[in-house]
Amino acid sequence: MQPIVAALIGPCETIARRHRELVTFPGKQGGLPGQARKAALARVMADGLQCSALIYATDADSNDPAERAMVVAEVEAGLASIDNDVAAVACVPMGTSEAWLLADEAAWQGVGLRDGRALPAASPETLWGRPRDQAGQHPKVVFERVCASANIEADMAIRRDIAHLSDLDTIGRRCPVSFPPFAAAVRALIAP
């Protein structure tokens, strides 16, 4: 997400943490379910690291807008449960973050893809299927197939490169459910 955030608001110092670093205990501390509990903990951690803002990113793990909305609400509840000065934004791509990365054909051409037909014709947000079905339509599987078509590794480096090369308007047009609200929320962080 760092290249996308930088494209939205300009260069900024970032500290990235993985969800597994947000250690919680079994049960519902404070009545918060899983994602809300981790989002709350992330906001506490961000305050301890003296961050001015937090972007809590997690996949919707569904291509159903209603299910994505439930994940967004859960994350936002967790973020709102902590009262500190850290501005916080929920980042919940429809399906998985790979959907956003599959949006811009020009970005893929920039990393060596020659045949744009490898990319989904419809909105990448509509992709879904079993994540281990190599012939399926899960966004991670499609991402891996497109990488294979371009003869590149489907690793973090290529994800950063594609995110850096992607046009934000194209992502917003191709992923209209989840990207525009995220982009607006991030841009609001620096609004006067």
C-alpha positions in Angstrom: 0.0 0.0 0.0 2.9 2.4 0.6 3.3 3.3 -3.2 -0.4 3.9 -3.5 -0.5 6.1 -0.4 2.5 8.1 -1.6 0.7 8.6 -5.0 -2.4 9.8 -3.1 -0.8 12.3 -0.7 2.8 12.6 -1.7 6.0 11.2 -0.2 5.7 10.4 3.4 7.6 8.3 6.0 6.0 5.0 6.6 6.3 2.2 9.1 4.7 -1.1 8.0 3.6 -3.8 10.4 2.0 -7.2 9.5 -1.2 -8.4 11.2 0.7 -11.2 12.9 2.7 -8.6 14.8 -0.6 -7.4 16.4 -0.9 -10.0 19.1 -4.3 -10.5 20.7 -5.6 -13.1 23.0 -8.5 -15.5 22.5 -11.9 -14.1 23.3 -13.4 -10.7 22.7 -11.5 -8.2 24.8 -13.7 -5.1 25.2 -16.4 -6.8 23.1 -14.5 -6.3 19.9 -14.4 -9.1 17.3 -11.1 -10.1 15.5 -10.5 -7.4 12.9 -11.8 -4.7 15.2 -9.5 -5.9 18.0 -6.5 -5.9 15.7 -7.4 -2.4 14.3 -7.7 -1.1 17.9 -4.3 -2.5 18.8 -2.8 -1.1 15.6 -4.0 2.4 16.6 -2.5 2.0 20.0 0.8 0.8 18.4 0.8 3.7 16.0 0.4 6.1 18.9 3.3 4.5 20.7 5.4 4.8 17.5 4.4 8.5 17.4 2.7 8.2 14.0 0.4 10.9 12.9 -1.8 8.5 10.9 -2.6 4.8 10.5 -3.9 3.0 7.5 -5.2 -0.4 8.7 -5.2 -2.7 5.6 -7.0 -6.0 5.4 -8.7 -7.8 2.5 -12.5 -8.1 2.3 -12.0 -11.8 1.3 -15.2 -11.6 -0.7 -16.4 -10.0 -3.9 -19.8 -9.2 -2.3 -20.1 -5.5 -1.5 -22.3 -6.2 1.5 -19.7 -8.5 3.0 -16.9 -6.0 2.3 -19.0 -3.3 4.1 -19.2 -5.6 7.2 -15.4 -5.8 7.2 -15.1 -2.1 6.8 -17.5 -1.5 9.7 -15.7 -3.9 11.9 -12.3 -2.2 11.2 -13.8 1.2 11.7 -15.3 0.2 15.0 -12.0 -1.0 16.2 -10.3 2.2 15.1 -12.9 4.3 16.8 -12.7 2.4 20.0 -9.3 4.0 20.7 -9.2 7.7 21.7 -5.8 9.1 20.6 -4.5 11.7 18.2 -3.6 9.2 15.4 -5.8 9.7 12.4 -7.0 6.3 11.1 -8.3 5.0 7.8 -9.7 1.6 6.9 -8.2 0.1 3.8 -10.4 -2.9 2.7 -9.9 -3.8 -1.0 -12.8 -5.8 -2.5 -11.7 -9.4 -2.7 -8.0 -9.0 -2.0 -5.4 -6.3 -2.6 -4.4 -8.0 -5.8 -7.7 -6.8 -7.3 -6.3 -3.2 -7.2 -3.0 -4.4 -8.6 -4.8 -6.1 -11.5 -6.6 -2.8 -12.5 -4.0 -1.0 -14.7 -2.8 -2.7 -17.9 -0.3 0.1 -18.5 1.4 -0.6 -15.2 1.7 -4.3 -16.2 3.2 -3.3 -19.5 5.7 -1.3 -17.5 6.9 -4.5 -15.8 7.0 -6.6 -19.0 3.5 -7.9 -19.7 3.1 -8.1 -23.5 -0.4 -9.6 -23.7 -3.1 -7.6 -21.9 -5.5 -10.4 -22.4 -4.0 -12.1 -19.4 -5.6 -9.4 -17.2 -9.3 -9.6 -16.3 -11.6 -7.9 -18.8 -14.2 -7.1 -16.1 -13.6 -5.2 -12.9 -11.0 -7.1 -10.8 -13.3 -6.6 -7.8 -15.6 -9.1 -9.3 -13.0 -11.9 -9.2 -13.5 -14.7 -6.7 -13.0 -18.4 -6.3 -10.9 -20.8 -4.3 -7.5 -19.5 -3.5 -5.8 -22.8 -4.2 -7.6 -23.5 -7.5 -4.8 -22.6 -10.0 -7.4 -22.5 -12.8 -9.8 -20.4 -10.8 -10.6 -16.7 -10.5 -9.4 -15.8 -7.0 -7.6 -12.5 -7.3 -4.4 -14.0 -5.9 -4.5 -16.8 -8.4 -5.2 -14.4 -11.3 -2.3 -12.2 -10.1 0.0 -15.2 -10.1 -1.1 -16.2 -13.6 -0.6 -12.7 -15.0 2.9 -12.6 -13.4 3.6 -16.0 -15.1 2.4 -14.6 -18.4 4.9 -11.7 -18.0 7.7 -14.1 -16.9 8.1 -12.4 -13.5 7.9 -13.6 -9.9 4.7 -12.9 -8.0 6.5 -11.5 -5.0 6.4 -8.3 -2.9 8.8 -6.5 -5.1 6.6 -6.8 -8.2 3.5 -5.8 -6.1 5.4 -2.6 -5.1 6.5 -2.0 -8.7 2.9 -2.4 -10.1 1.5 -0.3 -7.3 4.0 2.4 -8.1 3.3 2.3 -11.8 -0.5 2.1 -11.5 -2.7 5.1 -12.3 -5.0 6.0 -9.5 -7.8 7.0 -11.7 -7.6 3.7 -13.6 -7.7 1.8 -10.3 -10.7 3.8 -9.2 -12.5 3.3 -12.5 -11.8 -0.5 -12.5 -12.3 -1.0 -8.8 -15.2 1.4 -8.1 -16.5 -0.2 -4.9 -13.4 -0.2 -2.7 -10.8 2.1 -4.1 -12.5 5.5 -4.4 -13.7 5.5 -0.7 -10.2 4.6 0.4 -8.5 7.2 -1.8 -10.9 9.9 -0.5 -10.3 8.9 3.1 -6.5 9.0 2.7 -6.6 12.4 0.9 -8.8 13.7 3.7 -5.8 13.0 6.1 -4.0 16.0 4.6 -6.9 18.2 3.8 -6.7 21.6 5.5 
